[in-house]
């Protein structure tokens, strides 16, 4: 399994495609450091352009990954995920009244402060949500899964991203993959999806 | 890296040792299902006796792993971890006033209800904490990392486990490993650690 993933990542990066590994890793200390080196350095056959990380252990525990999110590489911190069960943790309130999801966005914003264009610390905000956390100060990319098979639409992406449409990266996987297995059918599904997101190029 | 881990897990299980994989996995749907099959079935070379899982996506998203926690296998859900940054998420309050950590313990308790001895759904509670969530109704095992190198002591384990001393599994890794690399030194470190936890056998 891992060997196939290694070959896939290497082939895609060799072809010049950006690779965003949705690995959702989250640990502390030396283990987090090893995960970060695995997913974010050229020394590793899984080295990608960006990786998703999970902050149940707190934003601060992600430091080894944040430190490697430089020179064109990035980290996407799970903030508000696309699955309904996620609200149990992500909508809980910290002592100052913010939701856990908002705290993650704010922590990412603090790391991105001062970056010229968008900073290297992005967040994950599901396209299936009723309401997104306040993304206005993020100054980083917003990965938006949950489009298609999970029920989110291009219109949901537009609504949740609001003023930050320039920073949103909607991602569609199952909705496209289930059109397979022929290359022609996959290509058609990709075209349809790209068309529905034409507003992102405006 | 993964190949070495596969050989290690296989060798340990072949020798009759219980293997608890501290993988902290957490995802949704088909991905969580694949993680669960990787860590909790004999069909996989990483199949272990138990695995740690991370609930940032909500307890409900862990269902594929909970479903495989049968026939002597188990899952340990991160509740209150040993690192100080963890409180940011784990001490946040849900709508009914419980902490996120307590919600995880209560959800695990609900899954263990009706089990004859201890149920298969355990929780992770760090030995470095000032206060543990209420574990009195858990009826499942409590993994307690953070002993030794991270600052937790045998006395902390005794205090945090309270009445549930029968269910606690303190785990010590760096404190023992740093005594290496000779086998004799490692053996000594293990003996000292076992002695300090003699109260668990009382």
HADDOCK unambig.tbl for C-alpha pairs under 7 A between the chains (distance, minus, plus):
assign (segid A and resid 54 and name CA) (segid B and resid 56 and name CA) 6.83 0.50 0.50
assign (segid A and resid 55 and name CA) (segid B and resid 56 and name CA) 6.96 0.50 0.50
assign (segid A and resid 56 and name CA) (segid B and resid 54 and name CA) 6.82 0.50 0.50
assign (segid A and resid 56 and name CA) (segid B and resid 55 and name CA) 6.96 0.50 0.50
assign (segid A and resid 56 and name CA) (segid B and resid 56 and name CA) 5.14 0.50 0.50
assign (segid A and resid 56 and name CA) (segid B and resid 86 and name CA) 6.75 0.50 0.50
assign (segid A and resid 56 and name CA) (segid B and resid 89 and name CA) 6.04 0.50 0.50
assign (segid A and resid 57 and name CA) (segid B and resid 81 and name CA) 6.79 0.50 0.50
assign (segid A and resid 57 and name CA) (segid B and resid 85 and name CA) 6.38 0.50 0.50
assign (segid A and resid 57 and name CA) (segid B and resid 86 and name CA) 4.18 0.50 0.50
assign (segid A and resid 58 and name CA) (segid B and resid 85 and name CA) 4.89 0.50 0.50
assign (segid A and resid 58 and name CA) (segid B and resid 86 and name CA) 4.47 0.50 0.50
assign (segid A and resid 58 and name CA) (segid B and resid 87 and name CA) 6.94 0.50 0.50
assign (segid A and resid 58 and name CA) (segid B and resid 88 and name CA) 5.59 0.50 0.50
assign (segid A and resid 58 and name CA) (segid B and resid 89 and name CA) 5.88 0.50 0.50
assign (segid A and resid 60 and name CA) (segid B and resid 85 and name CA) 5.65 0.50 0.50
assign (segid A and resid 61 and name CA) (segid B and resid 85 and name CA) 6.22 0.50 0.50
assign (segid A and resid 81 and name CA) (segid B and resid 57 and name CA) 6.77 0.50 0.50
assign (segid A and resid 85 and name CA) (segid B and resid 57 and name CA) 6.36 0.50 0.50
assign (segid A and resid 85 and name CA) (segid B and resid 58 and name CA) 4.89 0.50 0.50
assign (segid A and resid 85 and name CA) (segid B and resid 60 and name CA) 5.64 0.50 0.50
assign (segid A and resid 85 and name CA) (segid B and resid 61 and name CA) 6.22 0.50 0.50
assign (segid A and resid 86 and name CA) (segid B and resid 56 and name CA) 6.76 0.50 0.50
assign (segid A and resid 86 and name CA) (segid B and resid 57 and name CA) 4.18 0.50 0.50
assign (segid A and resid 86 and name CA) (segid B and resid 58 and name CA) 4.46 0.50 0.50
assign (segid A and resid 87 and name CA) (segid B and resid 58 and name CA) 6.92 0.50 0.50
assign (segid A and resid 88 and name CA) (segid B and resid 58 and name CA) 5.60 0.50 0.50
assign (segid A and resid 89 and name CA) (segid B and resid 56 and name CA) 6.04 0.50 0.50
assign (segid A and resid 89 and name CA) (segid B and resid 58 and name CA) 5.85 0.50 0.50
assign (segid A and resid 89 and name CA) (segid B and resid 100 and name CA) 6.23 0.50 0.50
assign (segid A and resid 92 and name CA) (segid B and resid 92 and name CA) 5.56 0.50 0.50
assign (segid A and resid 92 and name CA) (segid B and resid 93 and name CA) 5.07 0.50 0.50
assign (segid A and resid 92 and name CA) (segid B and resid 94 and name CA) 4.40 0.50 0.50
assign (segid A and resid 92 and name CA) (segid B and resid 95 and name CA) 6.85 0.50 0.50
assign (segid A and resid 93 and name CA) (segid B and resid 92 and name CA) 5.07 0.50 0.50
assign (segid A and resid 93 and name CA) (segid B and resid 93 and name CA) 5.04 0.50 0.50
assign (segid A and resid 93 and name CA) (segid B and resid 94 and name CA) 6.39 0.50 0.50
assign (segid A and resid 94 and name CA) (segid B and resid 92 and name CA) 4.40 0.50 0.50
assign (segid A and resid 94 and name CA) (segid B and resid 93 and name CA) 6.39 0.50 0.50
assign (segid A and resid 95 and name CA) (segid B and resid 92 and name CA) 6.85 0.50 0.50
assign (segid A and resid 100 and name CA) (segid B and resid 89 and name CA) 6.24 0.50 0.50
